[in-house]
Amino acid sequence: MKIALAAVLAAVIIAGGLLVALSGHTAIQAIPAVTSIGVSTPVTVRLANPHGVREVRGYVAQGGTEYPVFESKNAATRLLWRRHEAPLTVTFNAGKSQAANLKDGPAQLVVAAVSNDFAGHTDSVAFDVTVVLEPPRVSADGERHYINQGGAELVMLTPGGSWNEAGVRVGKYSFRSFPMPDHSAQRFSMIAYPWDLTGDVVPVVYARNAAGAEATAPVTVTIKPKKFRARDFDLTDALMDKLVHSVDSSGTLAPGKDLLARFLFINGTMRRANNQQLADLRLETQEKILWVGAFLHWGKEEANFADLRDYVYHGQKVDRQVHLGFDLSDVAHGPVFAANNGRVVWARDLGIFGNCIVLDHGYGVQSIYGHLSEIGVKVGDWVDKGQRIGIAGETGLAGGIHVHFGMQVDGVQVNPREWWDEHWIHDHVLLRLQPEAGHSERAAAAPAPAKPHHHKKKR
């Protein structure tokens, strides 16, 4: 009898040990990483355990006291647990609204999870955070801003309170701010009012603190609507073959035997990717004005900013895209000049734009030169207004020899026509940014270099 009891006990011990050994642990990750909490800051954590999670708790530890902020429980499964549970994502708020005695300063946000199996292991992760309770404040300048649809503008703002980010938001687009020269309490944003926004979208200035609290205030604006052209773009097999092979001669970027499908991939998916690459160059800017006077305009305008192109193949509309620049043509294979002083931030192939150069002119203002046959500068070079930087061509998605010229403000492409206008630059940028220098800047603007004589365009 004793032997039988001992055998049973041994079996129970072995089984229990096996169940403990097979029990899992929980991996805990904050997405995104949390470094600050405020009045009520959303926190999202990912809990990965193949057996699932029985209990989740969150608390803030500060000054030797633990303040509970979240708890969730599920039914326990100690023996017949699951083995392939998907990771669990939990979102909760942490801050003074959940823990009234929190104070400004350092703390720890602790997340603990109990695995839903026999052992029920408890795993926890502590995140070092800063409690930020002072809210941000912000006010916009008192001016009325007259903004063209598809155009740009300079807006001033004054953030206060506790803040670590401030700028202007226009619909889904956000524009960072820079310190006002000689006015440390004020900041400004170079903004765009994108071509595809309706005129009822009101820009707002915003200030946000590290805990995620945000203050906003409206900008007083009058939006001047613009009517953009819509044109049919007829596709033939010969033209598509030329364009596709110009962009993807090896057939690796848009593989497949269907010529139309390859063209549509390049014209749509690749176009969006290339425009995002241009937008990302906003981070390669200098916090000062590099340009002088109006930007140079040359050549004949073959296509305009925000032209809507309906691509027609065998009588059927197969695509619609927007052309965010001007196509400028002059002498065949003629020189291309820098539209203004700046620093080269891109000088190589860029998909649909072919051989492309992007110049930074400071404060997020950048000019774009596409379809070049030759590039005569490299990234990091300083170029002067009117300096030769390349030769016009038809690389990329170009049906003939020309230059695609574009302008972007903090990564959003805008109508270059404003930047060709010295009076617009003076009234909408310089007078606000440097009131005492606005007139002298215009007076000191370097004269435009002599343009090449216009000959009949060669084909």
Buried (B, 14 or more C-beta within 10 A) or exposed (E): EEEEEEEEEEEEEEEEEEBEEEBBBBEBBBEEEBBBBBBBBEBEBEBBBBBBBBBBBBBBBBEEEEBEBBEBEEEEBEEEBEEEBEBBEBEBBBBBEBBEEBEEEEBBBBBBBBBBBBBBBBBBBBBEBBBBBBBBBBBBBEEEBEBBBBBBBBBBBBBBEBBEBBBBBBBEBBBBBBEBBEEEEBBBBBBBBBBEBEBEBEBBBBBBBBBBBBBBBEBEBEBEEBEBEEEEBEBEEEBBEBBBEBBBEEEEBBEEEEBBEBBBBBBBEBBEEBBEBBBEBBEBBBEEBBBBBBBBBBBEBBBBBBBBBBBBBEEEEBBEBBBBBBBBBBBBEBBBBBBBBBBBBBBEBBBBBBBBBBBBBBBBBBBBBBBBBBBBBEEEBEBEBBBEBBBBBBBBBBEEBBBBBBBBBBBBBBBBBBBBBBEBBBBBBBBBBBEEBBEEBBEEBEEBBEEEEEEEBEE
